Amino acid sequence: MVVYRSIASVISAIMAALAGVLLALWLRYTGPDTTLSFAIMIDVLLMVVIGGMGTTYGAMIGVMLMIITENYLPVVMGKIGEAAASIPFLSALLSADRWLLWLGILFILSVYFFSNRYRRQAACALADEQWTIAMARVSASWAMQPHRWVLGR
């Protein structure tokens, strides 16, 4: 079991090193600004939160949604802004330059609605687990002291 974990760790370290080498070759520079900037950290955080924390697939879905949104939302907002050009305030609000505003609104809505659903599911799971533990305790007490339940003491 330990051998498999060690092999998996070595393979993941090799893949991470290869990704770092490819990034350095592509950018022709490596430093704190290219790997540890605030914008990169926020992007990674948004990707994980949008996709869902705790699962690998959720993070991958978050990456796909974030990249698609960053690439296509400004184009869509520009076309919507052009369509609403006759309305002064609305055309300014829907311009292509305001795509980060709409990304923030979409992010807040997704976190609000998804977190409430997961919170309810977690609360139901916790209640079921507590019910199971309580029933196990009752059945254990019945098994340990059957005379108390039969005689009513």
Sequence and secondary structure as in RCSB ss.txt:
>XXXX:A:sequence
MVVYRSIASVISAIMAALAGVLLALWLRYTGPDTTLSFAIMIDVLLMVVIGGMGTTYGAMIGVMLMIITENYLPV
VMGKIGEAAASIPFLSALLSADRWLLWLGILFILSVYFFSNRYRRQAACALADEQWTIAMARVSASWAMQPHRWV
LGR
>XXXX:A:secstr
 HHHHHHHHHHHHHHHHHHHHHHHHHHS  SHHHHS HHHHHHHHHHHHHH TT HHHHHHHHHHHHHHHHHHHH
HHHHHHHHTTTSHHHHHHTSGGGHHHHHHHHHHHHHHHHHHHHHHHHHHHHHHHHHHHHHHHHHHHHHH HHHHH
HT 
